[in-house]
């Protein structure tokens, strides 16, 4: 039964109820994580002898649940951990005082938070921590705004491509080709803008383009796959998952560990969050910790394209060839 077949009074009630429900869902999805932004088991390193790092550890543990502390023997080991994306930063105990290592490329918000945390710890006026940005953001984009804002356009492109394939009636191999082609072109365009023009997303050009394309394909395939299985309602369902959950839960503007549980974890299992994490890894960290988000995107793309093919096959089988009309015998003509 189509919506237009409902009686007029029921259609009015549906609009009155549905629109506020969508507004409430959107406000919850975007406002709740933003209002609860704070470190939650944020990986942070402590480097140096145990006797020197113990006071720092005790003070950090006062903020219960804020930091997940990792211990390293020296500054070199802490730097390697930051470059491998094991921790967002590290506090190194030195004879001159604490030394803070950050990685603004991993999250400018977290880097600023760590600087503030170390500054608050320095109670003596002459105690001042030295800060070293081990993996900085691009010079043309010191706040990392381009990378974080790229999530929304990619989500819109993915939803649009999946909806277009569905509404144009493409099935099977044609639908797969359309989704793959549009995603590849979206990756090239996004890289030309973010990498070549704005110079905000460094790294190997084709690797960055492949990351953009894989993220777009994961989202467009998810929408088209849901639509192929459940009909046009799948477009709305895919849009809700990607736009109203994946986008605000991605942690792209801060970090997954800065979101309230379980939003950060959920976001990394959805294409927008996995895409943002993978883009950071290939752009600034030479691919460190890229396997997890790459597999997440690949699974979304594979399952979505599989659903597109399966849904198209089921529809063709359901319609089937029309039986030929029976002709009357010649002697009755």
Secondary structure, DSSP 8 states (H G I E B T S, - for coil): --GGGS-HHHHHHHHHHHHHHHHHHHHHHHHHHHHT-S-SSEEEEEES-HHHHHHHHHHHHTSTTTEEEEEESSHHHHHHHHHTTS-SEEEEEETTEEEEEE-TTT-HHHHHHHHHHHHHH--STT---EEEESS---GGGTT-HHHHHHHHHHHHHHHHHHHHHHHTT--HHHHHHHHHHHHHHHHHHHHIIIIIIS--S-S-HHHHHHHHHHHHHHHHHHHHHHHHHH-THHHHHHHIIIIIIITTTS-TTS-GGGS-TTHHHHHHTSHHHHHHHHHHHHHHSTTTT-HHHHHHHHHHHHHHHHHHHHHHHHHHHHH----------GGG-
